[in-house]
Amino acid sequence: MKLQPDKSNAPTINAYGEGWIEVNGQKFTQPLRVSSLPNTTPSPWSVQRFDALSDQDFAHADTTCAELVIFGSGAKLRFPKSEWLAPLICLGIGVETMDTAAACRTYNILASEGRKVTALLLIEN
């Protein structure tokens, strides 16, 4: 009996530190979007810092096929305004907020299980 699922083809977050995240061996120093959805690659996320977030940053993050969006709020846990997340929730997409380090770990676990997850990660210097 097979107890472990097959390895996912989703991008994997290999490492992270202050001011950077490494995905599949490529280092990113700007906020990014990482998704386990098919035919996606890590891409820049238009927001630069938590204080500059708006509803548009979540609305245009291309998360519509995800089951869950994980928002990594930077070095510390900070919650976006609930009205910014309402369009995702209305589509039946779950949203979880955590600091970026926790978001990286959680994304890897869920992606490895074959879940349709997107992480929106703030990177702070």
All heavy atoms as an XYZ file, in Angstrom:
957
protein
N       0.838     -1.171      0.000
C       0.000      0.000      0.000
C       0.887      1.240      0.000
O       1.801      1.353      0.807
C      -0.890      0.009      1.239
C      -1.704      1.274      1.349
S      -2.678      1.381      2.852
C      -3.976      0.243      2.461
N       0.600      2.123     -0.912
C       1.362      3.364     -1.028
C       0.767      4.397     -0.073
O      -0.414      4.712     -0.140
C       1.301      3.867     -2.465
C       2.123      5.080     -2.725
C       2.056      5.409     -4.203
C       2.884      6.622     -4.497
N       2.821      6.971     -5.895
N       1.599      4.962      0.795
C       1.115      5.931      1.764
C       1.526      7.357      1.461
O       0.951      8.294      1.979
C       1.611      5.563      3.174
C       1.109      4.224      3.708
C       1.735      3.932      5.060
C      -0.400      4.230      3.816
N       2.530      7.534      0.621
C       3.017      8.873      0.287
C       2.537      9.261     -1.100
O       2.590      8.460     -2.023
C       4.557      8.907      0.303
C       5.161      8.653      1.662
C       4.817      9.755      2.645
O       4.696     10.898      2.279
N       4.661      9.388      3.900
N       2.067     10.506     -1.259
C       1.656     10.946     -2.599
C       2.869     11.146     -3.498
O       3.995     11.290     -3.018
C       0.963     12.288     -2.333
C       1.560     12.765     -1.051
C       1.900     11.523     -0.252
N       2.621     11.120     -4.797
C       3.692     11.420     -5.745
C       4.185     12.845     -5.522
O       3.431     13.715     -5.099
C       3.193     11.274     -7.179
C       2.886      9.831     -7.520
O       3.510      8.932     -6.929
O       2.035      9.625     -8.389
N       5.445     13.076     -5.858
C       6.014     14.414     -5.697
C       5.275     15.390     -6.600
O       5.004     15.119     -7.751
C       7.500     14.396     -6.046
C       8.182     15.741     -5.849
C       9.639     15.637     -6.138
C      10.415     16.895     -5.974
N       9.776     18.145     -5.987
N       4.952     16.535     -6.037
C       4.269     17.585     -6.789
C       5.250     18.255     -7.752
O       6.439     18.335     -7.488
C       3.725     18.618     -5.804
O       3.285     19.754     -6.481
N       4.740     18.749     -8.848
C       5.552     19.515     -9.797
C       5.493     21.010     -9.500
O       6.001     21.808    -10.270
C       5.077     19.255    -11.228
C       5.415     17.858    -11.677
O       6.416     17.291    -11.260
N       4.572     17.293    -12.518
N       4.848     21.377     -8.412
C       4.698     22.790     -8.050
C       6.056     23.396     -7.691
O       6.949     22.700     -7.205
C       3.759     22.914     -6.857
N       6.213     24.696     -7.912
C       7.435     25.361     -7.460
C       7.614     25.162     -5.955
O       6.639     25.142     -5.205
C       7.175     26.838     -7.785
C       6.131     26.825     -8.850
C       5.297     25.618     -8.572
N       8.859     25.015     -5.541
C       9.179     24.798     -4.129
C       9.996     25.963     -3.601
O      10.951     26.395     -4.245
C       9.982     23.495     -3.957
O       9.194     22.412     -4.469
C      10.323     23.236     -2.512
N       9.621     26.438     -2.431
C      10.413     27.472     -1.769
C      11.548     26.755     -1.053
O      11.326     25.987     -0.123
C       9.551     28.301     -0.803
C       8.440     29.004     -1.587
C      10.422     29.295     -0.029
C       7.417     29.716     -0.738
N      12.778     26.975     -1.550
C      13.949     26.272     -1.020
C      14.510     26.900      0.234
O      15.040     26.202      1.095
C      15.075     26.223     -2.064
C      14.614     25.659     -3.376
O      14.478     26.401     -4.339
N      14.354     24.373     -3.438
N      14.462     28.231      0.315
C      15.062     28.935      1.449
C      14.506     30.352      1.484
O      13.954     30.841      0.497
C      16.584     28.975      1.311
N      14.670     30.993      2.632
C      14.260     32.390      2.769
C      15.082     33.024      3.876
O      15.639     32.345      4.740
C      12.758     32.522      3.075
C      12.305     31.692      4.253
C      12.400     32.194      5.559
C      11.786     30.417      4.080
C      12.004     31.430      6.635
C      11.390     29.652      5.151
C      11.490     30.159      6.433
O      11.101     29.406      7.508
N      15.184     34.318      3.813
C      15.900     35.073      4.821
C      15.463     36.515      4.755
O      14.571     36.876      3.970
N      16.085     37.359      5.540
C      15.719     38.764      5.540
C      16.020     39.370      4.172
O      17.160     39.396      3.722
C      16.499     39.517      6.618
C      16.059     40.956      6.767
C      16.758     41.670      7.893
O      17.139     41.018      8.879
O      16.925     42.891      7.770
N      14.971     39.777      3.478
C      15.138     40.436      2.194
C      15.165     39.532      0.979
O      15.375     40.015     -0.132
N      14.925     38.225      1.126
C      14.958     37.341     -0.044
C      14.186     36.042      0.198
O      13.990     35.632      1.340
C      16.389     37.004     -0.450
C      17.175     36.307      0.630
C      17.862     36.901      1.648
C      17.326     34.898      0.814
N      18.436     35.936      2.455
C      18.129     34.702      1.962
C      16.876     33.780      0.128
C      18.470     33.432      2.436
C      17.219     32.515      0.594
C      18.014     32.362      1.735
N      13.769     35.428     -0.910
C      13.157     34.097     -0.923
C      13.707     33.378     -2.139
O      13.798     33.950     -3.225
C      11.618     34.168     -1.010
C      11.036     34.843      0.234
C      11.021     32.777     -1.205
C       9.542     35.092      0.156
N      14.073     32.127     -1.970
C      14.569     31.317     -3.084
C      13.508     30.292     -3.476
O      13.042     29.515     -2.637
C      15.856     30.601     -2.681
C      16.476     29.796     -3.800
C      17.735     29.094     -3.359
O      18.664     29.783     -2.891
O      17.782     27.843     -3.474
N      13.135     30.307     -4.761
C      12.143     29.377     -5.291
C      12.782     28.611     -6.437
O      13.272     29.213     -7.397
C      10.880     30.119     -5.788
C       9.842     29.132     -6.301
C      10.300     31.001     -4.699
N      12.804     27.288     -6.317
C      13.412     26.426     -7.338
C      14.817     26.903     -7.716
O      15.185     26.924     -8.887
C      12.540     26.337     -8.587
C      11.301     25.501     -8.361
O      11.135     24.861     -7.326
N      10.410     25.510     -9.317
N      15.579     27.330     -6.733
C      16.955     27.748     -6.953
C      17.131     29.172     -7.428
O      18.253     29.629     -7.605
N      16.046     29.900     -7.642
C      16.124     31.292     -8.097
C      15.806     32.212     -6.918
O      14.778     32.063     -6.257
C      15.133     31.531     -9.226
C      15.180     32.930     -9.779
C      14.190     33.136    -10.931
O      13.472     32.234    -11.319
N      14.158     34.338    -11.462
N      16.687     33.178     -6.679
C      16.527     34.097     -5.552
C      15.716     35.320     -5.973
O      15.981     35.927     -7.005
C      17.899     34.529     -5.033
C      17.858     35.190     -3.681
C      19.256     35.508     -3.188
C      19.544     34.698     -1.953
N      20.828     35.063     -1.359
N      14.705     35.662     -5.149
C      13.859     36.826     -5.367
C      14.060     37.797     -4.212
O      14.118     37.389     -3.053
C      12.381     36.422     -5.426
C      12.033     35.591     -6.619
C      12.179     34.206     -6.578
C      11.568     36.171     -7.783
C      11.862     33.426     -7.672
C      11.247     35.401     -8.892
C      11.398     34.028     -8.833
N      14.145     39.088     -4.525
C      14.304     40.104     -3.492
C      13.132     41.083     -3.473
O      13.142     42.024     -2.698
C      15.619     40.890     -3.692
O      15.597     41.481     -4.993
C      16.826     39.979     -3.527
N      12.151     40.867     -4.319
C      10.947     41.691     -4.366
C       9.741     40.817     -4.018
O       9.788     39.600     -4.195
C      10.766     42.275     -5.773
C      11.892     43.183     -6.221
C      11.975     44.443     -5.368
O      10.974     45.056     -5.032
N      13.195     44.818     -4.995
N       8.648     41.420     -3.542
C       7.447     40.636     -3.257
C       7.066     39.771     -4.455
O       7.249     40.178     -5.606
C       6.390     41.712     -2.976
C       7.195     42.855     -2.433
C       8.468     42.843     -3.240
N       6.557     38.570     -4.153
C       6.249     37.672     -5.252
C       5.027     36.830     -5.003
O       4.552     36.712     -3.879
C       7.443     36.786     -5.593
C       7.772     35.634     -4.664
C       8.350     34.498     -5.486
C       8.781     36.066     -3.636
N       4.580     36.232     -6.080
C       3.452     35.312     -6.102
C       4.002     33.947     -6.500
O       4.674     33.828     -7.514
C       2.428     35.794     -7.129
C       1.258     34.884     -7.318
C       0.406     35.419     -8.488
N      -0.607     34.472     -8.828
C      -0.434     33.425     -9.635
N       0.725     33.226    -10.204
N      -1.416     32.592     -9.884
N       3.707     32.950     -5.675
C       4.122     31.575     -5.968
C       2.865     30.726     -5.923
O       2.064     30.844     -4.999
C       5.137     31.051     -4.923
C       5.578     29.642     -5.262
C       6.326     31.972     -4.804
N       2.694     29.865     -6.910
C       1.467     29.086     -6.978
C       1.747     27.641     -7.376
O       2.646     27.370     -8.170
C       0.516     29.719     -7.994
O      -0.682     28.979     -8.067
N       0.945     26.750     -6.818
C       1.032     25.338     -7.195
C       0.124     25.021     -8.381
O       0.077     23.881     -8.829
C       0.641     24.458     -6.005
O      -0.738     24.622     -5.707
N      -0.587     26.017     -8.881
C      -1.484     25.796    -10.010
C      -0.684     25.419    -11.252
O       0.439     25.896    -11.435
C      -2.315     27.049    -10.273
C      -3.220     27.482     -9.113
C      -3.829     28.842     -9.399
C      -4.300     26.454     -8.862
N      -1.238     24.583    -12.114
C      -0.518     24.160    -13.318
C      -0.128     25.348    -14.195
O      -0.845     26.350    -14.263
C      -1.525     23.265    -14.043
C      -2.528     22.875    -13.025
C      -2.562     23.979    -12.011
N       0.994     25.201    -14.861
C       1.480     26.190    -15.828
C       1.705     27.583    -15.229
O       1.474     28.588    -15.889
C       0.528     26.288    -17.029
C       0.335     24.957    -17.698
O       1.284     24.210    -17.922
N      -0.901     24.631    -18.004
N       2.130     27.624    -13.980
C       2.465     28.909    -13.367
C       3.923     28.895    -12.927
O       4.484     27.847    -12.623
C       1.583     29.222    -12.138
O       1.787     28.216    -11.143
C       0.119     29.298    -12.513
N       4.502     30.062    -12.936
C       5.864     30.220    -12.438
C       5.856     31.355    -11.421
O       4.966     32.222    -11.468
C       6.840     30.566    -13.583
O       6.385     31.760    -14.222
C       6.927     29.438    -14.595
N       6.809     31.376    -10.515
C       6.874     32.489     -9.568
C       6.967     33.805    -10.337
O       7.666     33.896    -11.348
C       8.158     32.223     -8.780
C       8.395     30.755     -8.941
C       7.880     30.404    -10.296
N       6.221     34.796     -9.871
C       6.214     36.076    -10.573
C       6.167     37.224     -9.571
O       5.702     37.051     -8.442
C       5.010     36.151    -11.515
O       3.805     35.997    -10.795
N       6.639     38.386     -9.988
C       6.603     39.544     -9.096
C       5.164     39.878     -8.706
O       4.234     39.712     -9.501
C       7.205     40.668     -9.927
C       7.957     39.993    -11.015
C       7.253     38.707    -11.272
N       5.004     40.343     -7.476
C       3.719     40.841     -6.999
C       3.865     42.344     -6.913
O       4.840     42.846     -6.347
C       3.382     40.210     -5.658
C       2.009     40.489     -5.159
C       0.891     40.702     -5.915
C       1.594     40.581     -3.798
N      -0.196     40.913     -5.103
C       0.209     40.843     -3.786
C       2.254     40.459     -2.580
C      -0.519     40.988     -2.619
C       1.527     40.607     -1.420
C       0.154     40.862     -1.434
N       2.923     43.080     -7.431
C       3.078     44.516     -7.642
C       3.250     45.352     -6.382
O       3.753     46.463     -6.448
C       1.886     45.054     -8.441
O       0.686     44.833     -7.722
N       2.840     44.863     -5.233
C       2.942     45.651     -4.002
C       4.386     45.671     -3.488
O       5.124     44.711     -3.670
C       1.974     45.109     -2.926
C       2.403     43.756     -2.446
C       1.832     46.075     -1.775
N       4.800     46.765     -2.890
C       6.182     46.867     -2.401
C       6.301     46.759     -0.887
O       7.333     46.366     -0.381
C       6.817     48.175     -2.869
C       7.017     48.208     -4.373
C       7.877     47.047     -4.863
O       8.950     46.794     -4.341
N       7.389     46.315     -5.849
N       5.255     47.150     -0.154
C       5.310     47.075      1.306
C       3.888     46.991      1.851
O       2.927     47.348      1.173
C       6.059     48.261      1.887
C       5.466     49.585      1.610
C       6.347     50.749      2.091
N       5.596     51.972      2.118
C       5.245     52.681      1.047
N       5.618     52.267     -0.149
N       4.540     53.777      1.155
N       3.760     46.545      3.069
C       2.450     46.337      3.676
C       1.625     47.614      3.689
O       0.439     47.602      3.376
C       2.601     45.784      5.098
C       1.285     45.462      5.731
C       0.684     44.239      5.500
C       0.643     46.380      6.546
C      -0.547     43.938      6.058
C      -0.586     46.093      7.115
C      -1.185     44.864      6.871
N       2.235     48.735      4.040
C       1.514     50.006      4.142
C       0.954     50.480      2.806
O       0.083     51.353      2.779
C       2.427     51.095      4.713
C       2.852     50.787      6.129
O       2.154     50.007      6.812
O       3.889     51.311      6.561
N       1.429     49.935      1.715
C       0.968     50.343      0.385
C      -0.097     49.402     -0.185
O      -0.546     49.595     -1.315
C       2.155     50.412     -0.564
N      -0.508     48.393      0.565
C      -1.502     47.442      0.073
C      -2.843     48.114     -0.188
O      -3.226     49.052      0.507
C      -1.730     46.324      1.101
C      -0.713     45.208      1.161
C      -0.972     44.322      2.362
C      -0.732     44.391     -0.111
N      -3.562     47.573     -1.169
C      -4.928     48.014     -1.447
C      -5.743     46.818     -1.931
O      -5.202     45.738     -2.156
C      -4.927     49.109     -2.514
O      -4.662     48.548     -3.789
N      -7.017     47.041     -2.112
C      -7.874     45.965     -2.603
C      -7.431     45.477     -3.973
O      -7.560     44.300     -4.298
C      -9.332     46.415     -2.642
C      -9.563     47.650     -3.499
O      -8.596     48.404     -3.759
O     -10.714     47.855     -3.908
N      -6.871     46.350     -4.782
C      -6.424     45.977     -6.122
C      -5.287     44.958     -6.096
O      -5.159     44.142     -7.002
C      -5.990     47.219     -6.902
C      -7.119     48.201     -7.150
C      -8.274     47.571     -7.911
O      -8.080     46.980     -8.967
N      -9.469     47.672     -7.369
N      -4.463     45.003     -5.056
C      -3.340     44.066     -4.964
C      -3.807     42.627     -4.800
O      -3.156     41.701     -5.272
C      -2.417     44.459     -3.811
C      -1.764     45.797     -4.054
O      -1.249     46.009     -5.170
O      -1.786     46.639     -3.135
N      -4.946     42.436     -4.173
C      -5.495     41.095     -4.015
C      -6.390     40.731     -5.194
O      -6.399     39.601     -5.643
C      -6.258     40.986     -2.690
C      -5.356     41.065     -1.503
C      -5.115     42.269     -0.878
C      -4.712     39.932     -1.031
C      -4.262     42.355      0.218
C      -3.851     39.998      0.057
C      -3.629     41.212      0.679
N      -7.106     41.709     -5.728
C      -8.015     41.458     -6.844
C      -7.272     41.066     -8.119
O      -7.763     40.271     -8.904
C      -8.870     42.697     -7.103
N      -6.075     41.606     -8.311
C      -5.323     41.349     -9.543
C      -4.179     40.363     -9.336
O      -3.252     40.317    -10.123
C      -4.784     42.664    -10.115
C      -5.871     43.603    -10.513
N      -6.719     43.350    -11.561
C      -6.275     44.781     -9.978
C      -7.593     44.336    -11.664
N      -7.346     45.204    -10.723
N      -4.259     39.566     -8.302
C      -3.178     38.629     -8.008
C      -3.341     37.297     -8.743
O      -2.570     36.379     -8.526
C      -3.080     38.396     -6.503
N      -4.352     37.154     -9.602
C      -4.574     35.950    -10.405
C      -4.624     34.700     -9.525
O      -3.823     33.782     -9.658
C      -3.501     35.812    -11.477
C      -3.851     34.726    -12.480
O      -5.043     34.408    -12.634
O      -2.921     34.181    -13.097
N      -5.571     34.689     -8.614
C      -5.710     33.580     -7.669
C      -7.004     32.812     -7.889
O      -7.362     31.966     -7.077
C      -5.697     34.123     -6.231
O      -6.771     35.058     -6.095
C      -4.392     34.798     -5.897
N      -7.722     33.064     -8.975
C      -9.086     32.570     -9.141
C      -9.225     31.052     -9.215
O     -10.306     30.548     -8.986
C      -9.748     33.193    -10.376
O      -8.919     32.965    -11.507
C      -9.958     34.681    -10.185
N      -8.181     30.323     -9.515
C      -8.282     28.860     -9.569
C      -7.748     28.196     -8.306
O      -7.753     26.977     -8.193
C      -7.538     28.320    -10.788
S      -8.300     28.814    -12.343
N      -7.315     28.982     -7.352
C      -6.753     28.436     -6.113
C      -7.865     28.045     -5.141
O      -8.953     28.617     -5.157
C      -5.832     29.462     -5.456
N      -7.574     27.052     -4.306
C      -8.463     26.712     -3.188
C      -8.175     27.622     -2.000
O      -9.052     27.902     -1.198
C      -8.201     25.278     -2.708
C      -8.418     24.195     -3.702
C      -7.902     22.852     -3.195
O      -7.154     22.811     -2.197
O      -8.260     21.843     -3.797
N      -6.912     28.031     -1.909
C      -6.452     28.784     -0.750
C      -5.402     29.793     -1.176
O      -4.527     29.481     -1.985
C      -5.836     27.828      0.286
C      -5.229     28.443      1.537
C      -6.299     29.090      2.406
C      -4.481     27.386      2.333
N      -5.489     31.002     -0.629
C      -4.466     32.019     -0.798
C      -3.816     32.235      0.559
O      -4.504     32.457      1.555
C      -5.068     33.344     -1.325
C      -4.020     34.451     -1.297
C      -5.606     33.156     -2.728
N      -2.503     32.134      0.589
C      -1.741     32.409      1.803
C      -1.070     33.760      1.616
O      -0.320     33.947      0.661
C      -0.670     31.330      2.058
C      -1.316     29.964      2.185
C       0.150     31.669      3.297
C      -0.320     28.830      2.196
N      -1.359     34.681      2.520
C      -0.748     36.001      2.461
C       0.371     36.067      3.489
O       0.137     35.947      4.680
C      -1.787     37.089      2.732
C      -1.200     38.457      2.939
C      -0.377     39.032      1.982
C      -1.460     39.166      4.091
C       0.173     40.283      2.176
C      -0.923     40.424      4.299
C      -0.099     40.984      3.344
N       1.601     36.232      3.009
C       2.761     36.416      3.880
C       2.977     37.898      4.081
O       3.379     38.608      3.155
N       2.728     38.383      5.297
C       2.665     39.823      5.563
C       4.014     40.467      5.881
O       4.053     41.612      6.310
C       1.694     40.088      6.711
O       2.151     39.474      7.906
N       5.100     39.751      5.678
C       6.422     40.309      5.969
C       7.008     39.701      7.224
O       6.650     38.583      7.614
N       7.887     40.433      7.875
C       8.603     39.908      9.041
C       7.697     39.693     10.245
O       7.994     38.866     11.104
C       9.744     40.842      9.413
N       6.594     40.422     10.313
C       5.669     40.231     11.431
C       4.261     40.034     10.905
O       3.946     40.411      9.768
C       5.742     41.398     12.415
C       5.356     42.731     11.848
C       5.511     43.830     12.884
C       5.118     45.171     12.299
N       5.171     46.219     13.283
N       3.418     39.445     11.721
C       2.036     39.169     11.348
C       1.231     40.466     11.347
O       1.153     41.161     12.359
C       1.428     38.170     12.328
C      -0.033     37.812     12.131
C      -0.246     37.181     10.767
C      -0.490     36.866     13.221
N       0.670     40.787     10.185
C      -0.196     41.954     10.024
C      -1.345     41.543      9.117
O      -1.126     40.868      8.114
C       0.570     43.117      9.404
C       1.696     43.619     10.289
C       2.539     44.615      9.575
N       3.355     43.899      8.594
C       4.358     44.444      7.924
N       4.661     45.696      8.096
N       5.061     43.735      7.071
N      -2.538     41.951      9.451
C      -3.715     41.528      8.699
C      -4.180     42.605      7.723
O      -4.303     43.765      8.095
C      -4.863     41.192      9.658
C      -4.591     39.981     10.480
C      -4.017     40.097     11.735
C      -4.882     38.715      9.996
C      -3.748     38.971     12.500
C      -4.613     37.586     10.748
C      -4.049     37.718     12.005
N      -4.461     42.215      6.481
C      -5.035     43.173      5.525
C      -6.486     43.459      5.904
O      -7.113     42.690      6.640
C      -4.941     42.438      4.189
C      -4.932     41.003      4.548
C      -4.271     40.895      5.899
N      -7.019     44.533      5.389
C      -8.416     44.874      5.646
C      -9.316     43.783      5.081
O      -9.084     43.286      3.978
C      -8.760     46.221      5.014
C      -8.031     47.373      5.658
C      -8.404     48.679      4.994
C      -7.635     49.822      5.626
N      -7.966     51.106      4.996
N     -10.331     43.424      5.829
C     -11.210     42.324      5.411
C     -11.912     42.618      4.085
O     -12.143     41.699      3.297
C     -12.224     42.003      6.504
O     -12.992     43.144      6.807
N     -12.233     43.884      3.816
C     -12.911     44.193      2.557
C     -12.011     43.939      1.345
O     -12.495     43.716      0.240
C     -13.466     45.624      2.534
C     -12.453     46.705      2.738
C     -12.331     47.177      4.191
O     -12.696     46.440      5.115
O     -11.842     48.300      4.373
N     -10.692     43.956      1.536
C      -9.785     43.652      0.434
C      -9.852     42.171      0.062
O      -9.604     41.794     -1.069
C      -8.356     44.014      0.797
C      -8.124     45.467      1.049
C      -8.976     46.500      0.788
C      -6.959     46.040      1.616
N      -8.400     47.692      1.165
C      -7.165     47.439      1.675
C      -5.762     45.517      2.083
C      -6.219     48.310      2.181
C      -4.824     46.389      2.580
C      -5.041     47.772      2.629
N     -10.151     41.340      1.046
C     -10.182     39.895      0.827
C     -11.567     39.390      0.425
O     -11.705     38.258     -0.022
C      -9.713     39.177      2.091
C      -8.349     39.607      2.632
C      -8.044     38.874      3.919
C      -7.259     39.403      1.612
N     -12.592     40.226      0.589
C     -13.968     39.814      0.324
C     -14.180     39.217     -1.070
O     -14.874     38.205     -1.197
C     -14.920     40.978      0.563
N     -13.589     39.791     -2.139
C     -13.808     39.176     -3.457
C     -13.288     37.734     -3.540
O     -13.903     36.885     -4.173
C     -13.029     40.090     -4.413
C     -12.987     41.402     -3.708
C     -12.880     41.058     -2.249
N     -12.173     37.454     -2.889
C     -11.648     36.090     -2.890
C     -12.587     35.162     -2.127
O     -12.905     34.056     -2.575
C     -10.256     36.044     -2.256
C      -9.144     36.780     -2.999
C      -7.878     36.815     -2.158
C      -8.884     36.138     -4.332
N     -13.041     35.619     -0.976
C     -13.926     34.809     -0.143
C     -15.246     34.550     -0.859
O     -15.783     33.445     -0.807
C     -14.119     35.480      1.232
C     -12.773     35.487      1.978
C     -15.188     34.779      2.049
C     -12.709     36.382      3.187
N     -15.762     35.552     -1.572
C     -17.010     35.373     -2.339
C     -16.855     34.326     -3.442
O     -17.837     33.689     -3.826
C     -17.464     36.695     -2.930
S     -18.150     37.819     -1.708
N     -15.642     34.150     -3.938
C     -15.376     33.124     -4.949
C     -15.159     31.741     -4.325
O     -14.920     30.771     -5.032
C     -14.135     33.494     -5.769
C     -14.278     34.680     -6.707
C     -12.921     35.076     -7.287
C     -15.266     34.355     -7.828
N     -15.232     31.666     -2.996
C     -15.025     30.395     -2.305
C     -13.560     30.065     -2.086
O     -13.208     28.917     -1.825
N     -12.697     31.060     -2.212
C     -11.262     30.864     -2.014
C     -10.932     31.202     -0.563
O     -11.229     32.302     -0.094
C     -10.444     31.757     -2.970
C     -10.781     31.406     -4.419
C      -8.949     31.615     -2.697
C     -10.217     32.377     -5.443
N     -10.334     30.258      0.146
C      -9.919     30.507      1.517
C      -8.722     31.429      1.556
O      -7.911     31.453      0.629
N      -8.614     32.211      2.608
C      -7.496     33.136      2.769
C      -6.928     32.979      4.170
O      -7.668     32.998      5.150
C      -7.938     34.605      2.558
C      -6.759     35.546      2.723
C      -8.599     34.793      1.200
N      -5.629     32.808      4.257
C      -4.918     32.732      5.533
C      -3.820     33.767      5.534
O      -3.124     33.951      4.527
C      -4.303     31.344      5.746
C      -5.307     30.236      5.943
C      -6.066     30.343      7.257
O      -5.535     30.924      8.218
O      -7.199     29.830      7.305
N      -3.653     34.443      6.647
C      -2.604     35.443      6.797
C      -1.617     34.966      7.849
O      -2.015     34.464      8.899
C      -3.203     36.800      7.226
O      -4.104     37.235      6.209
C      -2.133     37.843      7.431
N      -0.337     35.108      7.552
C       0.729     34.757      8.495
C       1.978     35.528      8.108
O       2.015     36.154      7.046
C       0.974     33.241      8.504
C       1.202     32.611      7.151
S       1.046     30.803      7.134
C      -0.723     30.584      7.211
N       2.992     35.521      8.970
C       4.230     36.181      8.569
C       4.823     35.421      7.385
O       4.456     34.276      7.120
C       5.212     36.322      9.734
C       5.702     34.990     10.264
O       6.340     34.235      9.510
O       5.472     34.722     11.462
N       5.710     36.053      6.657
C       6.202     35.459      5.410
C       6.953     34.149      5.629
O       6.807     33.218      4.833
C       7.066     36.482      4.645
O       6.219     37.581      4.276
C       7.673     35.897      3.389
N       7.719     34.027      6.698
C       8.434     32.770      6.954
C       7.442     31.616      7.138
O       7.610     30.536      6.548
C       9.332     32.914      8.182
N       6.402     31.837      7.924
C       5.381     30.798      8.125
C       4.632     30.518      6.825
O       4.296     29.371      6.525
C       4.417     31.221      9.220
N       4.383     31.566      6.041
C       3.693     31.391      4.761
C       4.513     30.522      3.807
O       3.959     29.681      3.098
C       3.394     32.751      4.131
N       5.828     30.703      3.799
C       6.704     29.882      2.947
C       6.611     28.408      3.346
O       6.461     27.529      2.487
C       8.147     30.352      3.058
S       8.481     31.945      2.281
N       6.697     28.139      4.629
C       6.628     26.750      5.106
C       5.265     26.131      4.803
O       5.175     24.994      4.334
C       6.925     26.699      6.602
C       8.343     27.116      6.961
C       8.655     26.906      8.436
N       7.782     27.639      9.337
C       8.028     28.863      9.817
N       9.128     29.507      9.458
N       7.184     29.422     10.667
N       4.205     26.888      5.062
C       2.848     26.374      4.845
C       2.593     26.128      3.366
O       2.003     25.107      2.988
C       1.816     27.358      5.426
O       2.108     27.565      6.812
C       0.404     26.839      5.259
N       3.030     27.038      2.520
C       2.877     26.843      1.077
C       3.525     25.522      0.647
O       2.919     24.728     -0.083
C       3.489     28.011      0.286
C       3.668     27.657     -1.173
C       2.609     27.753     -2.062
C       4.883     27.150     -1.645
C       2.750     27.378     -3.386
C       5.029     26.774     -2.964
C       3.967     26.879     -3.827
O       4.115     26.483     -5.126
N       4.769     25.285      1.073
C       5.470     24.063      0.672
C       4.711     22.809      1.083
O       4.603     21.854      0.318
C       6.882     24.027      1.254
C       7.865     24.801      0.425
O       7.619     25.151     -0.716
N       9.019     25.073      1.013
N       4.191     22.801      2.291
C       3.453     21.620      2.777
C       2.212     21.394      1.922
O       1.966     20.284      1.439
C       3.080     21.779      4.262
C       4.338     21.718      5.129
C       2.074     20.709      4.688
C       4.127     22.167      6.567
N       1.424     22.433      1.726
C       0.183     22.284      0.969
C       0.440     21.958     -0.502
O      -0.238     21.116     -1.087
C      -0.667     23.549      1.099
C      -1.175     23.836      2.511
C      -1.885     25.183      2.557
C      -2.080     22.727      3.007
N       1.423     22.606     -1.103
C       1.747     22.317     -2.503
C       2.226     20.877     -2.666
O       1.878     20.210     -3.641
C       2.802     23.293     -3.015
N       3.011     20.381     -1.707
C       3.507     19.001     -1.798
C       2.381     17.981     -1.664
O       2.509     16.852     -2.117
C       4.584     18.742     -0.743
O       4.008     18.661      0.540
N       1.274     18.395     -1.051
C       0.099     17.523     -0.927
C      -0.802     17.595     -2.158
O      -1.843     16.950     -2.203
C      -0.719     17.930      0.304
C      -0.024     17.664      1.614
C      -0.807     18.192      2.809
O      -1.795     18.954      2.616
O      -0.428     17.848      3.932
N      -0.416     18.421     -3.136
C      -1.214     18.551     -4.346
C      -2.346     19.551     -4.230
O      -3.218     19.601     -5.099
N      -2.343     20.360     -3.199
C      -3.392     21.372     -3.020
C      -3.188     22.520     -3.998
O      -2.068     22.833     -4.384
C      -3.379     21.913     -1.587
C      -3.600     20.870     -0.506
C      -5.059     20.503     -0.310
N      -5.888     21.650     -0.043
C      -6.122     22.158      1.170
N      -5.554     21.619      2.236
N      -6.911     23.206      1.316
N      -4.274     23.156     -4.385
C      -4.229     24.318     -5.276
C      -4.088     25.558     -4.408
O      -5.075     26.116     -3.928
C      -5.497     24.390     -6.118
C      -5.635     23.229     -7.075
C      -6.940     23.319     -7.830
C      -7.099     22.117     -8.735
N      -8.422     22.113     -9.381
N      -2.852     25.969     -4.202
C      -2.554     27.056     -3.280
C      -1.704     28.118     -3.955
O      -0.857     27.809     -4.790
C      -1.859     26.511     -2.008
C      -0.565     25.807     -2.336
C      -1.646     27.582     -0.973
N      -1.980     29.366     -3.611
C      -1.191     30.487     -4.074
C      -0.694     31.259     -2.861
O      -1.461     31.512     -1.931
C      -2.016     31.432     -4.973
O      -2.405     30.716     -6.138
C      -1.229     32.656     -5.381
N       0.590     31.609     -2.868
C       1.158     32.413     -1.787
C       1.506     33.795     -2.334
O       2.157     33.907     -3.365
C       2.401     31.734     -1.223
N       1.038     34.808     -1.654
C       1.375     36.200     -1.953
C       2.299     36.648     -0.844
O       1.890     36.750      0.312
C       0.104     37.064     -1.995
C      -0.952     36.631     -3.007
C      -2.217     37.467     -2.853
C      -0.419     36.712     -4.419
N       3.568     36.863     -1.190
C       4.616     37.020     -0.172
C       5.275     38.393     -0.222
O       5.873     38.762     -1.233
C       5.668     35.931     -0.383
C       5.144     34.496     -0.399
C       6.218     33.540     -0.864
C       4.622     34.116      0.969
N       5.184     39.124      0.878
C       5.910     40.368      1.012
C       7.320     40.036      1.471
O       7.521     39.181      2.333
C       5.259     41.282      2.044
C       3.923     41.908      1.657
C       3.402     42.769      2.796
C       4.045     42.726      0.395
N       8.290     40.691      0.872
C       9.694     40.520      1.250
C      10.183     41.861      1.736
O      10.125     42.850      1.014
C      10.535     40.035      0.054
C      10.013     38.688     -0.454
C      12.007     39.938      0.444
C      10.690     38.203     -1.723
N      10.643     41.891      2.974
C      11.106     43.142      3.557
C      12.609     43.097      3.769
O      13.163     42.064      4.121
C      10.417     43.377      4.895
C       8.925     43.524      4.755
C       8.210     43.664      6.074
O       8.628     43.032      7.062
O       7.237     44.396      6.114
N      13.253     44.225      3.547
C      14.699     44.331      3.764
C      14.981     44.830      5.153
O      14.269     45.493      5.768
C      15.315     45.273      2.739
C      15.217     44.675      1.350
O      15.360     43.475      1.168
N      14.938     45.513      0.373
